[in-house]
Amino acid sequence: MKNASFIFAIGAAAAMCSTAALGARIDSTYSTTGFKSADASNVVAPGSARVGIVYDFDVAGIESVDGFGSPDNTVIALDLAAALGYASGTPLVMNGIGWNVTMTGGLDSAGLSWLSEMRVYFDDNISPDGTGLFLAPSGTNGPGTETNSSDGMIKLADAGIPDIALPDGVLRMEFFESFDDEAGIDGLWKSGVLNIQVVPAPGAAMVLGLGGLAMARRRR
């Protein structure tokens, strides 16, 4: 049986939002009592100015299996520094998140798993401690297939969530179920991307700036 207080909290949050995108929840503390809602003031429209570099992570084919922390979950260590053209190990800071994903819930044998139970947890890869970013793209309390989008970049600070320091430039992502209905696969991330926005850490930015200045001088 699903936790009644969890069902109520999610339902109330979804009822206050006019679209699936605005019904998405992000939070820095995992709890079965619900997630903060990202309202329109936290969403930057596509094409407007964005601070940082955005990496699009392809979620196609990732399975949603067990509860948070299970060894059966898909955990990805993404070297964002290298992927974005920095030297591996360059410290970065994650300061924004966006998404446009198609998800299927209810793949358990009883077909009971909800789309709203499919979550992603973001943290650094050195000492993940459960205080990073929890994302639930869907607010649908039921199975099925749907596409959810943030319709822009959500700035973590605007949502009251601290930026995530990545000391070695590596982002850790864990795909999990907030409620594990049965053993095995409960859902599938069918297609789409997670938009991860980062900036160099303050010290790294200074070093990169000095390096760029040195290169400019050598060209003269």
Buried (B, 14 or more C-beta within 10 A) or exposed (E): EBEEEBBEBBEEBBEEBEEBBBBBBBBBEBEEEBBBBBEEEBBBEEEEEBEBBBBEBEBEEBBBBBBBEEEBBBBBEBBBBBBBEBEEEBBBBBBBBBBBBBBBBBBBEEBBBBBBBBBBBBBBBEEBEEEBBBBBBBBBBBBEEBBBBBBBBBBBEBBEBEBBBBBBBBBBBBBBBBBBBEEEBBBBBBBBBBBBBBBBBEEBBEBBEEEEEEEEEEEE
